[in-house]
Amino acid sequence: MAYRSIEPKIWQDSKFRKLSKDCKLLFFYLITNKNSHYSGIYYIPTEFIEYETGISREDIEVAIKSLVSSEIVMHDSENSVIWVINMAKYQCKGNSDKLIMGIVNYLVDVEGPLVEEFRQYYSKYFGCII
């Protein structure tokens, strides 16, 4: 079982405070569901989200759009890939080489255009090629 860190200061974050309750629920779901990866980028069909959260498909689509416009997540609906943009920053504190290598190996199996954006974003953050 994987554990995820969630900073208590999230409740004071201006972006987070502006979100609807469905968006907040979806955000926590995206961090903690069994398909999530500590990198924050992974495959998750809308059907899984709908079944596990009880949020309707329509409300999921609205919530995802809101999270995308708030620059909290990126979404590739064609490949059912979500990227919780800053998740790896919080889950990989200390820049552990093992965690970074785990991300590099994991990304081989993730499909879609978000992978390259993820690599560019985190190469700067981790200071190495992802």
Number of C-alpha atoms within 10 A of each C-alpha: 3 9 9 14 13 13 8 8 7 11 10 9 10 9 13 16 12 11 16 13 11 16 20 16 14 21 19 12 15 23 23 17 17 11 11 20 22 22 26 21 27 24 19 18 14 16 11 12 18 16 11 11 14 10 16 14 14 9 13 20 14 14 22 20 16 16 23 17 11 14 13 17 21 21 18 14 14 8 16 14 21 22 26 24 18 15 21 22 16 15 19 18 10 10 14 11 11 10 17 19 12 13 20 15 12 14 18 9 10 15 15 14 12 19 19 13 13 19 17 14 14 20 13 11 13 17 9 11 12 19
